[in-house]
Amino acid sequence: MKILYIALLACSLFGGTYDDAYKIEDANISKSVELDAFMYGDFKEIVRFSMLSFENGTLSDDNASHYKKIVEAIKEYKDSDEAIRVKIIGHTNEPTDDKNEKRIDSKTYANKIQNWFRYSLNTNTSQDLSKDYAQSIANKFVEDEIDEELLVVEYRGGTDMAFSDGTTKGRDLSNRVMVTIYVLFPEDIDSDKDGVFDAFDKCPGTPRGAKVDAHGCPIDSDKDGIPDYKDECPDTPIGVNVDSKGCPLDSDGDGVVDYLDECPDTPAGMDVDLKGCPISKELALNFETNSDKILQESHSKVVEFAMFLKQNPIYNAEIIGHTDSVGRAEANMLLSQKRANAAKAALISEGVEGTRLSSRGRGELEPIKSNRTKEGRASNRRIEVKLSYNK
């Protein structure tokens, strides 16, 4: 009986031995991942194992020891620091869709009865089964602590029959998984998985997912010394000093980066404008001719300016008085000082510390409009303020 069984296997084997060097253009290949180019190159070593057979959708009990040896072999290669890939290919018996269609060549009752009992396996089921077989072995490998990244899973349905479909035993033996170890040459190793082999990689420790150049080094698009994968400000102008995150420096912490900051030394906490300079504040007070009395309609301006100074204690204010050109220059200089003093006193009365205020007169020396017109002279009778701060 045993001899008969062996003879049966020998007769049912198709000519040739199992070979997984498939052509990528084969139309019937169905796979869970794209066929990797490395599968068709040269290798330091290729190790093919005998088939793992399946019964009723699960790995046959008598294959347990063979499976264990495959796992041990994979781990041995991995522990020896060899760069490897493991290809797992699922197979089933040849689908019978087309064959059964051809056999139904009559509408006779006899042929219908005959086809009820004929073995049948459609293409979709065949593909699904081969996928299940291959994936189940891949899952077992992962459970047995084999790195999933080493595994390449394919499923080929009944594309590659190894045994005759003329017998039940032959069909059962075609439900199988083939496992192959590919050992890569050192020059084909890409340890950091950046697409550049170690032999050519000038930056071998690049983090996974980082974009690299032809030398395997992280790309730095804005040339600021911080690679793109670390750069939180990827569009920094060339030549700008940046921090460890690739963002422009803001040395004085005013919210305006150094390369845009026209006042780079403003004290911490100072409100600045878009150029990084202390914000300006006007106190536009006008006076009647030959008078240092602040007009009633200007009182709200005094209150507003006093509030600003109280909210920004870092500022000091220099109050400068001006006049028009009517009258003697000496008298106008004295009048302008009185106007500055009046504005200072008004601010102190609103709660501003006198130590933060100074006053001086400029007379008729700095007109902002022509003194030849009534309107121009009215504009020149004014108070101006210069803000300063202690660095």
C-alpha positions in Angstrom: 0.0 0.0 0.0 2.8 2.4 0.9 4.6 1.7 -2.3 1.4 2.3 -4.2 1.0 5.7 -2.5 4.5 6.8 -3.4 3.9 5.7 -7.0 0.8 7.7 -7.0 2.7 10.8 -5.8 5.4 10.3 -8.4 2.8 10.1 -11.2 0.8 13.1 -10.0 3.8 15.5 -9.8 4.0 17.8 -12.8 7.4 17.9 -14.6 10.0 20.1 -13.0 10.5 21.4 -9.5 9.0 24.3 -7.6 10.5 27.6 -8.7 9.2 31.0 -7.5 11.1 33.1 -10.1 7.8 34.3 -11.7 7.6 36.8 -14.4 6.1 40.0 -13.1 3.9 40.4 -16.2 2.1 37.1 -15.6 -1.6 38.1 -15.9 -2.9 35.6 -13.4 -0.8 36.6 -10.4 -2.8 38.0 -7.5 -0.8 39.3 -4.6 -1.2 41.2 -1.3 1.8 43.5 -2.1 3.6 44.5 -5.2 6.2 42.1 -6.4 9.5 43.5 -5.1 12.2 44.1 -7.6 14.8 42.4 -5.4 13.1 39.1 -6.0 14.4 39.1 -9.5 18.0 40.2 -8.8 21.1 38.3 -7.7 21.4 37.0 -4.1 24.0 35.8 -1.8 21.9 32.8 -1.2 18.3 31.5 -1.8 16.9 28.9 0.5 13.7 27.1 -0.6 11.8 24.9 1.8 9.5 21.9 1.0 5.8 22.8 0.9 3.6 23.3 3.9 0.4 21.5 3.1 -3.1 22.3 4.3 -6.1 20.2 5.2 -9.6 21.6 5.7 -8.2 25.1 5.6 -5.5 24.7 8.3 -1.9 23.6 8.4 -1.7 19.8 8.4 -0.7 18.3 11.7 2.2 16.3 10.2 3.7 19.6 9.0 4.3 21.0 12.5 7.9 19.8 12.8 8.7 21.1 9.2 7.1 24.5 10.1 9.3 24.6 13.2 12.4 24.0 11.2 11.6 26.8 8.8 11.1 29.2 11.7 14.4 28.1 13.2 16.2 28.6 9.9 14.8 32.1 9.5 15.9 33.1 13.0 19.3 31.6 12.5 19.9 33.8 9.4 18.5 36.8 11.2 20.7 36.2 14.3 23.8 36.0 12.0 23.2 39.6 11.0 22.4 38.6 7.4 20.0 40.8 5.6 17.1 38.6 4.5 13.6 38.7 3.1 11.1 35.8 3.4 8.6 35.2 0.6 5.4 33.3 1.5 3.3 32.1 -1.5 -0.1 30.5 -1.2 -1.3 27.9 -3.7 -4.5 25.9 -4.3 -5.6 23.4 -6.9 -6.4 24.5 -10.4 -9.9 26.2 -10.7 -12.4 24.2 -12.7 -14.7 27.0 -13.9 -13.7 26.7 -17.6 -13.4 22.9 -17.6 -16.9 22.4 -16.2 -18.3 24.8 -18.7 -16.8 22.8 -21.5 -18.1 19.5 -20.2 -21.6 20.7 -20.1 -22.1 20.1 -23.8 -25.6 18.7 -23.6 -28.9 19.6 -21.9 -29.6 16.0 -21.2 -30.7 14.9 -17.8 -27.7 12.6 -17.5 -25.1 15.3 -18.0 -26.8 17.5 -15.4 -26.7 14.7 -12.9 -23.1 14.0 -13.8 -22.0 17.6 -13.2 -23.7 17.7 -9.8 -21.1 15.2 -8.6 -18.1 16.6 -10.5 -15.3 18.3 -8.5 -15.7 22.1 -8.7 -13.5 25.0 -7.6 -14.1 28.5 -9.0 -11.4 31.1 -9.5 -12.5 33.5 -6.8 -12.6 30.8 -4.2 -9.3 29.5 -5.3 -7.7 32.9 -4.9 -9.3 33.5 -1.5 -8.1 30.1 -0.2 -4.5 30.7 -1.4 -4.5 34.1 0.2 -5.8 32.6 3.5 -3.2 29.9 3.4 -0.3 32.4 2.8 -1.5 34.9 5.4 -2.0 32.3 8.0 1.6 31.3 7.7 2.7 34.9 7.8 0.6 35.4 11.0 2.2 32.4 12.6 5.7 33.7 11.8 4.8 37.0 13.5 3.5 35.1 16.5 6.8 33.2 16.6 8.7 36.5 16.8 9.7 36.9 13.2 9.8 40.6 12.2 6.8 41.3 9.9 8.9 43.7 7.8 10.9 40.7 6.6 7.8 39.0 5.1 6.5 39.3 1.5 3.1 37.6 1.1 1.8 36.5 -2.3 -1.2 34.3 -3.2 -1.5 32.6 -6.6 -4.6 30.5 -6.5 -4.3 27.6 -8.9 -1.8 29.3 -11.2 1.1 26.9 -10.3 -0.1 23.4 -9.9 2.3 20.9 -8.4 0.1 17.8 -8.4 -2.5 16.3 -10.7 -6.1 17.4 -10.1 -7.3 14.0 -11.3 -7.3 12.6 -7.8 -8.5 13.8 -4.4 -5.0 13.3 -3.0 -3.5 15.4 -5.7 -6.0 18.2 -5.2 -5.3 18.2 -1.5 -1.6 18.4 -2.0 -2.0 21.5 -4.2 -3.4 23.3 -1.1 0.0 24.4 0.0 2.3 27.3 1.0 5.9 27.6 -0.2 8.5 29.6 1.8 11.7 30.9 0.5 14.5 32.9 2.3 16.4 35.4 0.2 19.8 36.4 1.6 20.9 39.8 0.2 24.4 40.8 -0.7 25.8 43.5 1.7 25.6 46.2 -1.0 21.9 45.5 -1.3 21.2 46.2 2.4 19.3 49.4 3.3 19.4 49.4 7.1 17.4 52.7 7.6 14.9 51.9 4.9 15.4 55.2 3.1 15.8 53.7 -0.4 19.6 54.1 -0.5 21.7 51.0 0.1 24.1 51.2 3.0 27.1 51.0 0.7 26.1 54.3 -0.8 24.4 55.9 2.3 26.4 58.8 3.8 23.7 59.2 6.5 22.9 55.7 7.6 20.8 56.6 10.6 18.1 58.5 8.9 14.7 58.1 10.7 12.0 56.1 8.9 9.9 58.2 6.6 12.4 61.1 6.2 12.9 62.3 2.6 16.5 61.9 1.6 18.8 62.8 -1.3 20.7 60.5 -3.6 23.3 60.0 -0.8 20.7 59.0 1.8 21.0 62.2 3.7 17.8 64.1 4.9 16.7 66.9 2.6 17.0 70.5 3.9 14.8 72.4 1.5 15.4 75.9 3.0 19.1 75.3 3.6 18.9 76.4 7.2 20.9 73.4 8.6 17.7 71.7 10.0 16.5 68.7 7.9 12.9 68.9 6.7 11.7 66.1 9.0 12.7 68.2 12.0 12.0 71.6 10.5 8.8 73.3 11.9 9.4 76.3 9.7 10.3 74.8 6.3 10.3 78.0 4.3 12.8 80.1 6.2 14.7 82.5 3.9 18.2 81.4 3.1 20.8 83.0 5.4 18.5 83.5 8.4 19.7 82.2 11.7 17.3 79.5 13.1 16.8 77.6 16.3 16.9 73.8 16.8 13.4 73.5 15.3 14.4 75.4 12.1 12.5 78.5 13.0 13.9 82.1 12.8 15.4 83.4 16.0 13.6 86.1 18.1 16.4 87.2 20.3 14.5 89.9 22.3 11.3 87.8 22.5 9.0 90.5 21.2 7.2 88.2 18.7 9.0 89.6 15.7 11.8 87.4 14.4 15.3 88.8 14.1 15.5 89.1 10.4 12.4 91.3 10.3 13.1 93.1 13.6 14.2 96.7 13.0 14.6 97.2 16.8 16.3 94.0 18.0 16.9 95.0 21.6 13.5 95.9 22.9 13.0 94.9 26.5 11.0 91.9 27.4 7.3 92.6 27.8 7.3 95.7 25.6 4.5 96.1 23.1 6.0 96.5 19.6 4.8 97.1 16.1 5.1 94.8 13.1 8.7 95.9 12.7 9.6 95.0 16.2 9.9 98.6 17.4 8.2 100.2 20.4 4.7 101.2 19.5 4.3 104.9 19.0 1.6 107.0 20.7 0.7 110.6 20.0 -0.6 113.3 22.3 -2.0 115.8 19.8 -2.9 118.9 21.9 -3.5 122.3 20.4 -3.6 125.7 22.0 -5.0 129.2 21.4 -2.7 131.9 20.3 -0.3 133.1 23.1 -1.9 130.6 25.6 -0.6 127.5 27.5 -4.1 126.5 28.6 -5.1 123.0 27.3 -8.4 123.3 25.5 -11.4 121.5 27.0 -11.9 119.4 23.9 -8.4 118.0 24.3 -9.0 116.6 27.8 -10.1 113.2 26.5 -6.7 112.9 24.7 -4.8 113.6 27.9 -6.9 110.8 29.7 -6.2 108.4 26.8 -2.5 109.0 26.8 -2.2 108.8 30.6 -4.0 105.4 30.4 -1.5 104.2 27.9 1.5 105.2 30.1 0.0 103.5 33.1 -0.6 100.3 31.2 2.9 100.3 29.8 5.1 101.3 32.7 8.3 100.5 30.8 7.9 103.7 28.8 9.0 107.2 29.7 7.7 110.2 27.9 9.4 113.5 26.8 6.8 116.2 26.3 7.8 118.8 23.7 6.0 122.1 23.3 5.8 124.2 20.0 4.4 127.5 18.9 3.6 129.3 15.7 5.9 132.2 14.5 3.7 135.0 15.7 5.5 137.3 18.2 9.1 137.3 19.3 11.2 134.1 19.1 12.3 134.4 22.8 8.7 134.8 23.9 7.7 131.8 21.8 10.4 129.6 23.3 9.2 130.4 26.8 5.5 129.9 25.8 6.4 126.4 24.3 8.0 125.4 27.6 4.9 126.5 29.5 2.8 124.4 27.1 5.0 121.3 27.7 4.8 121.9 31.5 1.0 122.2 31.3 0.7 118.8 29.4 3.0 117.2 32.0 1.0 118.5 34.9 -2.2 117.2 33.2 -0.8 113.7 32.9 0.4 113.7 36.5 -3.1 114.7 37.6 -4.3 111.5 35.8 -2.0 109.3 37.8 1.2 109.1 35.8 4.4 109.2 37.9 6.2 112.5 37.4 9.6 110.7 37.4 8.6 109.1 34.0 7.9 112.5 32.4 10.1 115.3 31.2 9.3 118.5 29.3 11.0 121.0 27.1 10.1 123.8 24.6 11.2 124.2 21.0 9.4 127.5 20.3 8.8 128.2 16.6 11.9 126.1 15.5 10.1 123.0 14.3 6.9 123.9 12.4 4.9 121.1 10.8 3.0 123.4 8.5 3.4 126.8 7.0 3.0 129.8 9.4 1.7 131.9 6.5 -1.9 130.5 6.9 -4.3 130.5 9.8 -4.7 126.8 9.6 -0.9 126.2 9.4 -0.3 128.4 12.5 -3.0 126.5 14.4 -1.3 123.2 13.6 2.1 124.5 14.8 0.7 125.4 18.2 1.0 121.9 19.6 2.4 119.3 21.9 4.5 116.3 20.7 5.6 113.3 22.7 8.7 111.1 22.3 8.6 107.7 24.0 11.7 106.0 25.4 12.4 103.0 27.6 15.1 101.7 29.8 17.1 98.9 28.3 
